[in-house]
Amino acid sequence: MKKRKVWKYFCEYCGKGNCNPSYLSRHERHCTLNPNRECRMCALVGNTPLPIEALQVGIVATEGNEEGTAGSAIITGLRTLASGCPA
């Protein structure tokens, strides 16, 4: 029987694990929980991504609306702020 020590690396934002440090470094740059992430979709279509703080300000808590109405209003507002970026 052989025994060896293997390093496992974890994303600082979401906790995803992998044994390949270069893969995980790339994952961390694009992780959706990273507040300073590089959006791949924006880079693909040539948009300049907004910082996550700007998008969070666009979310307005709406109470008392029918179920589904508040969610669709938030999604529409976020799409406008993000210039239509689907990610």
C-alpha positions in Angstrom: 0.0 0.0 0.0 1.2 3.5 -0.9 0.5 6.6 1.1 1.1 10.2 0.0 0.2 13.7 1.2 -2.0 15.7 -1.1 -2.8 19.4 -0.8 -6.4 20.5 -1.3 -7.1 24.1 -2.0 -10.4 25.9 -1.2 -12.1 29.0 -2.6 -12.1 31.8 -0.1 -15.6 33.0 -1.2 -17.7 29.9 -1.7 -15.6 27.0 -0.2 -15.3 25.0 -3.5 -12.3 22.6 -3.2 -9.8 21.3 -5.8 -6.3 19.8 -5.8 -5.1 22.1 -8.7 -4.1 25.5 -7.4 -4.1 27.2 -10.8 -7.7 26.0 -11.5 -8.8 27.3 -8.1 -7.0 30.7 -8.6 -9.0 31.1 -11.9 -12.2 30.0 -10.2 -11.7 32.7 -7.4 -11.3 35.5 -10.0 -14.7 34.6 -11.5 -16.5 33.2 -8.4 -20.0 34.7 -8.1 -19.5 35.3 -4.4 -16.3 37.3 -4.9 -17.3 41.0 -4.5 -14.5 42.1 -6.9 -15.1 39.3 -9.5 -14.3 39.5 -13.2 -17.5 38.9 -15.1 -16.8 36.5 -18.0 -20.0 37.4 -19.8 -19.2 41.2 -19.7 -15.7 40.5 -21.0 -17.2 38.3 -23.8 -19.6 41.0 -25.1 -17.4 44.0 -24.3 -19.3 45.5 -21.4 -17.7 47.1 -18.4 -19.0 45.3 -15.4 -20.2 47.4 -12.4 -18.9 46.7 -8.9 -21.2 44.4 -6.9 -21.8 47.3 -4.5 -23.5 49.3 -7.3 -25.7 46.4 -8.1 -26.6 45.8 -4.5 -27.8 49.4 -4.1 -30.2 48.8 -7.0 -32.0 46.1 -5.1 -34.9 47.8 -3.3 -36.7 45.7 -0.7 -40.4 45.8 -1.5 -42.9 44.4 1.0 -46.6 43.8 0.8 -46.6 43.0 -2.9 -48.1 39.8 -4.3 -45.8 36.9 -4.6 -43.6 37.1 -7.7 -44.2 40.8 -8.3 -41.4 42.1 -6.1 -39.0 39.6 -7.5 -39.6 40.5 -11.1 -39.2 44.2 -10.4 -35.9 43.6 -8.7 -34.7 41.4 -11.6 -35.8 44.1 -14.2 -33.9 46.8 -12.2 -30.8 44.7 -12.0 -30.8 43.9 -15.7 -31.0 47.6 -16.4 -28.1 48.4 -14.1 -26.0 45.6 -15.5 -26.6 46.6 -19.1 -28.4 43.3 -19.8 -25.6 41.0 -18.6 -27.2 37.6 -18.0 -24.6 36.6 -15.4 
